[in-house]
Amino acid sequence: MSMSENSYPKAKNLLNESFDVEAFIEEEFFKGIEPDSYMSVSEWADKYRMLSSKSASEPGRWRTARTPYLKEIMDCLSPKSPVQKVVFMKGAQIGGTECGNNWLGYIMHKAPGPIMAVSPTVEMAKRNSRQRIDPLIEDCPPLRNLVSSPRSRDKGNTMLSKDFQGGVLVMTGANSAVGLRSMPARYLFMDEVDGYPQDIDGEGDPILLAERRTATFNKRKKIFLVSTPTIKGLSNIEREFENSDKRYFFVPCPFCGEFQKLEWAQIRAENGKAEYECCHCHKLIGEHYKTQMLAQGQWRATAKFDGITAGFHLSSLYSPVGWLSWQECVDIYEKTKKNPSLIQGFQNTILGETYEQESEAPEWQRLYETRETYPIGTIPYGGLFLTAGVDVQKDRIECEVVAWGILFWTEIRHIWMSGINLSKS
């Protein structure tokens, strides 16, 4: 890897007589053998991350307390966590992508290694580089000193590649098989995975193709998948979430203190004011309580943890006060009543759930679902085997089951033998 001026600021003074060469070599040597930092990703974000006005609605210093549900997700991405794969199935305006960007900044600063960041397309990867990755580096002093400026002559910082001490960040699209095979990666960040093609250049699932790049890093690898879901049965993020320990965020009622996950069925809206009905004490909770509810919330797994994959699901009902309100969610829902084509968008982006179309089932499945239950029949005494005859009618299928016994076959044999005797005579 080439040495850039910004990556090694002290190297410019090597010829200066006052520069301590031995101290410089010793410092760089111990940097190379230093283990991954025990600082968590959330701690790093609170200390170093600055949000740019180019991509954030609330620019300035990052505060995990603003989105407390992201803390456990980020900490599962920390080196000290045994989790190797994190799946985040979510609604809109939750902060999932910025959570991933915090992780990228942490890696470059505290746990360097090769990183691959995958967007649905190469064009989206370029856009993400300009709007999110470049501001992430420019607005964070520790990262600014590790990655050269894109305006410098150093080739270590291009649109889709960022060199830093101890590693490299490569950005590509899920529509490029060549990009997904470009390098081994210890860290893999896959954003909006439901926008990925189901098959890429005849080589199969791009998610599996990208995950193969982490195989050589064994237990030291970290994989992060983020997306709003799409169609049931076709959703990549739903498939990955179902193979995880399926964690949901439970928050306490400000009145009775009982924990519950926020469900759309409990939203109550009257006179332009949306509130949440506690499923325990049934009191109406105003949205101004949401901040304290989120601060006291906790993730609870609903399936067994396999030691590898942690899955998180979060709807937009958890969006912090000042972002997406419950009343705005209600307004969007009311629009779906007038325009059914908006229902899928509501379920995907607000509830963070997959959408199942009524006409999605094939003909045979819809026919099967209209079946009737009949009493179980009894095989008559003497029955040796059964035959079934089926006749397709306009509105139904008729089926007749017949039991055959030894008396029948005796009669058949008698008729058959009689025919033989007649032919001989």
C-alpha positions in Angstrom: 0.0 0.0 0.0 1.4 3.4 -0.9 2.2 5.9 1.8 0.3 9.1 1.5 1.3 12.4 3.2 -2.0 12.6 5.1 -1.7 9.0 6.3 1.7 9.5 7.7 2.1 13.2 8.6 5.3 12.6 10.5 7.0 11.0 7.5 7.4 14.5 5.9 9.9 15.3 8.7 12.1 12.3 8.3 15.0 14.4 7.0 14.5 17.0 9.7 17.4 16.7 12.3 15.0 17.3 15.2 12.8 14.4 14.2 13.2 11.2 16.3 13.4 8.4 13.8 13.6 5.7 16.4 10.5 6.9 18.2 8.6 7.1 14.9 9.5 3.6 14.0 8.7 2.3 17.4 5.3 4.0 17.4 4.4 2.7 14.0 5.5 -0.8 14.9 3.3 -1.0 18.0 0.4 0.5 16.0 0.7 -2.5 13.7 0.6 -5.2 16.4 -2.0 -3.4 18.6 -5.1 -5.6 19.0 -8.5 -4.2 17.9 -9.8 -1.5 20.2 -12.1 -2.4 23.1 -14.0 0.8 22.5 -17.4 0.0 21.2 -18.8 1.5 18.0 -21.5 3.5 19.9 -18.8 4.9 22.2 -16.7 5.9 19.2 -19.6 7.5 17.5 -20.5 9.6 20.6 -16.9 10.8 20.8 -15.8 11.3 17.2 -18.7 11.2 14.8 -20.0 14.5 13.2 -23.1 14.5 11.0 -22.8 16.5 7.9 -25.5 18.9 6.6 -25.2 17.2 3.3 -26.9 14.0 4.5 -28.3 14.6 8.0 -31.5 16.4 9.0 -29.8 17.2 12.3 -26.2 18.1 11.6 -23.6 18.2 14.3 -22.2 15.8 16.9 -23.7 12.3 16.9 -25.7 11.4 20.0 -26.6 7.7 20.5 -29.1 8.9 23.1 -31.2 10.4 20.3 -31.7 6.9 18.8 -31.0 4.6 21.8 -32.3 1.5 19.9 -29.2 1.7 17.7 -26.8 1.2 20.6 -27.0 -2.6 20.8 -26.9 -2.9 17.0 -23.7 -0.9 16.8 -22.2 -2.7 19.8 -22.8 -6.1 18.1 -20.6 -4.7 15.3 -17.8 -4.0 17.8 -14.8 -6.4 17.8 -15.5 -7.5 21.4 -18.9 -8.9 20.5 -19.1 -12.5 19.5 -21.7 -11.7 16.9 -20.4 -12.2 13.3 -23.5 -11.2 11.3 -26.0 -8.4 12.1 -29.3 -8.1 10.2 -31.4 -5.0 10.5 -34.9 -5.1 9.0 -36.5 -1.7 9.5 -38.9 1.1 8.5 -37.9 4.5 7.2 -36.4 7.4 9.2 -34.8 5.1 11.8 -31.1 5.8 11.2 -30.0 2.4 9.8 -27.6 3.7 7.2 -25.9 6.2 9.5 -25.5 3.4 12.0 -23.5 1.6 9.3 -21.5 4.7 8.5 -20.6 4.9 12.2 -19.3 1.4 11.9 -17.2 2.2 8.9 -15.6 5.2 10.6 -14.9 3.1 13.7 -13.2 0.4 11.5 -10.9 2.9 9.8 -9.9 4.5 13.1 -9.9 1.7 15.6 -10.0 -1.7 14.0 -8.5 -1.4 10.5 -8.9 -4.0 7.8 -10.3 -4.5 4.3 -13.9 -3.3 4.0 -16.4 -3.9 1.2 -19.5 -1.7 1.1 -22.2 -2.9 -1.3 -25.1 -0.7 -2.6 -27.9 -2.0 -5.0 -26.1 -0.6 -8.0 -22.7 0.9 -8.8 -24.3 4.3 -9.5 -25.8 4.3 -6.0 -22.4 3.3 -4.6 -20.9 6.4 -6.3 -23.7 8.6 -4.9 -23.2 7.2 -1.4 -19.5 7.9 -1.7 -20.1 11.6 -2.5 -23.0 12.2 -0.1 -22.1 10.1 2.9 -18.6 8.6 2.9 -16.7 11.8 1.9 -18.5 13.9 4.5 -17.9 11.2 7.1 -14.2 11.4 6.5 -14.0 15.2 6.1 -16.0 16.1 9.2 -14.2 13.6 11.5 -10.6 14.8 12.4 -9.2 11.3 13.2 -10.4 10.0 9.8 -9.3 13.1 8.0 -5.7 12.4 9.1 -6.0 8.7 8.0 -7.4 9.1 4.5 -5.9 11.5 1.9 -8.1 14.2 0.4 -9.8 13.3 -2.9 -8.4 16.5 -4.3 -4.8 15.4 -3.7 -2.6 13.6 -6.2 -2.7 10.5 -4.0 -4.4 7.6 -5.8 -5.4 6.1 -2.5 -8.7 8.1 -2.5 -10.9 7.6 -5.5 -14.7 7.6 -5.9 -15.0 3.9 -5.1 -11.9 3.2 -3.0 -10.5 4.8 0.1 -7.1 3.7 1.4 -6.3 4.1 5.1 -3.5 2.9 7.4 -4.0 -0.9 7.8 -6.9 -1.3 5.3 -9.0 -0.1 2.4 -12.7 0.6 1.9 -14.0 -0.6 -1.5 -17.5 0.4 -2.6 -19.4 -1.5 -5.3 -22.8 -2.4 -6.5 -24.7 -5.7 -6.2 -25.3 -5.6 -9.9 -21.5 -6.1 -10.5 -20.3 -9.6 -10.1 -16.7 -8.4 -10.8 -17.0 -5.8 -8.0 -18.2 -8.4 -5.6 -15.3 -10.7 -6.4 -12.7 -7.9 -6.3 -11.1 -8.6 -2.9 -11.2 -10.5 0.3 -13.0 -8.5 3.1 -12.9 -8.8 6.8 -15.8 -6.3 7.0 -18.9 -6.4 4.8 -21.6 -3.7 4.8 -24.6 -4.4 2.6 -27.1 -1.6 2.5 -30.7 -1.8 1.1 -30.3 -5.5 0.3 -33.9 -5.8 -1.0 -32.8 -3.7 -3.9 -30.3 -6.3 -5.0 -31.0 -8.6 -8.0 -32.0 -12.2 -7.2 -29.3 -13.4 -9.6 -26.2 -11.6 -10.8 -24.7 -12.6 -14.2 -25.8 -16.2 -13.7 -23.6 -16.5 -10.6 -26.4 -16.6 -8.1 -27.4 -14.5 -5.1 -25.2 -11.4 -4.7 -25.5 -11.6 -0.9 -24.0 -15.1 -0.8 -21.4 -14.1 -3.5 -20.3 -11.1 -1.3 -20.3 -13.2 1.9 -17.8 -15.6 0.4 -15.3 -12.8 0.4 -15.2 -12.9 4.2 -14.6 -16.7 4.5 -10.8 -16.5 5.1 -11.3 -14.2 8.2 -13.3 -16.9 10.0 -14.5 -15.6 13.5 -12.8 -12.2 13.0 -15.3 -11.1 10.3 -18.3 -8.8 10.7 -21.2 -8.6 8.3 -23.9 -6.0 8.5 -27.1 -6.2 6.3 -29.6 -3.3 6.4 -32.8 -2.8 4.4 -36.5 -1.9 4.4 -38.3 -5.1 3.2 -40.3 -5.5 0.0 -42.4 -8.5 -1.2 -43.1 -11.5 1.1 -41.2 -14.5 -0.2 -38.8 -12.4 -2.3 -37.4 -10.2 0.4 -33.7 -10.7 1.1 -33.8 -9.0 4.4 -36.8 -11.0 5.6 -35.0 -14.2 4.7 -31.9 -13.2 6.6 -34.0 -12.0 9.6 -35.9 -15.3 9.8 -32.5 -17.0 10.1 -31.5 -14.9 13.1 -32.5 -14.7 16.8 -35.2 -12.1 15.8 -34.9 -9.3 18.3 -37.7 -6.7 18.8 -37.4 -3.5 20.8 -39.7 -3.5 23.9 -40.5 -0.2 25.6 -42.2 0.5 29.0 -45.6 2.1 29.4 -45.1 5.4 31.3 -48.2 4.6 33.4 -48.1 0.9 34.3 -44.4 0.2 33.5 -45.1 -3.0 31.5 -42.9 -3.6 28.5 -44.3 -4.1 25.0 -43.2 -3.7 21.4 -45.0 -1.0 19.4 -47.7 -2.4 17.2 -49.7 -0.5 14.5 -52.9 -2.1 15.9 -52.5 -0.1 19.1 -52.4 3.3 17.4 -55.5 5.4 18.2 -56.2 8.6 16.3 -58.9 11.2 17.0 -59.3 14.9 16.1 -55.9 15.0 14.4 -54.0 13.6 17.4 -52.5 10.1 17.4 -51.8 8.2 20.6 -50.8 4.7 21.6 -53.0 2.4 23.6 -51.0 0.3 26.1 -51.9 -3.3 25.6 -51.6 -3.9 29.4 -53.4 -1.0 31.2 -55.1 0.3 28.0 -54.3 3.9 28.8 -53.6 6.3 25.9 -49.9 7.3 25.7 -49.1 10.7 24.1 -46.2 10.8 21.7 -44.3 13.2 24.0 -43.6 10.2 26.2 -41.7 8.5 23.4 -38.3 9.9 24.3 -38.3 8.4 27.8 -39.8 5.2 26.5 -37.0 4.7 24.0 -34.4 5.6 26.6 -35.6 2.8 28.8 -36.3 0.3 26.0 -34.5 -3.0 25.6 -34.0 -5.5 22.8 -35.5 -9.0 23.4 -34.7 -12.0 21.2 -37.7 -14.2 20.2 -35.7 -17.1 18.7 -32.6 -19.0 19.8 -29.2 -17.3 19.1 -27.0 -19.6 17.0 -23.8 -17.8 18.1 -23.4 -16.1 14.7 -26.4 -14.0 13.6 -28.2 -11.3 15.5 -31.4 -10.0 13.9 -33.1 -6.7 14.7 -36.6 -5.5 13.5 -37.8 -1.9 14.0 -40.8 -0.1 12.6 -41.1 3.7 12.0 -43.3 3.9 15.1 -40.0 4.1 17.0 -38.8 7.1 15.1 -37.6 9.8 17.6 -39.8 12.8 18.4 -39.1 15.4 15.7 -38.6 12.9 12.9 -41.6 10.9 11.8 -44.6 11.2 14.1 -47.4 8.8 14.8 -49.8 11.3 13.3 -47.9 11.4 10.1 -48.0 7.6 10.0 -51.8 7.8 10.4 -52.0 10.3 7.6 -50.1 8.0 5.3 -52.3 5.1 6.3 -55.5 7.1 5.5 -54.2 7.8 2.0 -53.9 4.0 1.4 -57.7 3.7 2.0 -58.2 6.0 -1.0 -55.4 4.6 -3.1 -54.8 0.9 -2.4 -51.6 1.0 -4.5 -50.0 2.8 -1.6 -50.5 -0.1 0.9 -47.3 -1.8 0.0 -45.3 1.4 0.6 -46.9 1.8 4.0 -46.2 -1.8 5.1 -42.6 -1.7 3.8 -41.4 1.8 4.9 -43.6 2.5 7.9 -44.2 -0.9 9.5 -40.9 -2.4 8.2 -42.9 -5.5 7.1 -43.1 -7.4 3.9 -46.1 -7.1 1.7 -48.1 -10.1 0.5 -50.3 -9.5 -2.6 -53.6 -11.3 -2.8 -53.0 -12.5 -6.3 -49.5 -13.7 -5.4 -50.5 -17.3 -4.8 -50.4 -19.6 -7.9 -53.7 -21.1 -9.2 -53.1 -24.6 -7.6 -52.5 -23.0 -4.2 -55.7 -20.9 -4.4 -57.7 -24.0 -5.4 -56.1 -26.0 -2.6 -57.1 -23.3 0.0 -60.8 -23.8 -1.0 -60.8 -27.5 -0.1 -63.4 -28.9 2.3 -62.9 -31.3 5.1 -64.9 -34.5 4.9 -65.3 -37.3 7.5 -62.6 -39.9 7.4 -64.0 -43.0 5.7 -63.7 -46.6 6.8 -62.3 -49.3 4.4 -65.0 -52.0 4.2 -64.2 -55.5 5.5 -62.4 -57.5 2.8 -61.0 -54.5 1.0 -57.4 -55.2 -0.3 -56.5 -51.9 -2.0 -58.0 -48.5 -3.0 -58.3 -46.7 -6.3 -59.3 -43.0 -6.8 -60.9 -41.4 -9.7 -60.9 -37.7 -10.2 -63.2 -35.6 -12.5 -62.7 -31.9 -13.0 -65.9 -29.9 -13.1 -66.5 -26.2 -13.8 -66.5 -25.1 -10.1 -65.1 -28.1 -8.3 -63.2 -31.3 -8.4 -65.0 -34.6 -7.7 -63.1 -37.5 -6.3 -64.3 -41.1 -5.8 -62.4 -43.6 -3.8 -63.3 -47.3 -4.2 -62.1 -50.3 -2.1 -61.5 -53.6 -3.9 -61.6 -57.0 -2.3 -61.1 -60.7 -3.0 -64.7 -61.3 -4.1 -64.3 -58.8 -6.9 -61.2 -60.5 -8.2 -62.9 -63.9 -7.9 -65.7 -62.6 -10.1 -63.3 -61.0 -12.6 -61.4 -64.3 -12.8 -64.7 -66.2 -13.4 -65.6 -63.8 -16.3 -62.1 -64.0 -17.7 -62.1 -67.8 -17.6 -65.6 -68.0 -19.2 -64.3 -65.9 -22.0 -61.4 -68.3 -22.6 -63.7 -71.4 -22.6 -66.1 -69.7 -25.0 -63.3 -68.9 -27.4 -62.1 -72.5 -27.3 -65.6 -73.9 -28.0 
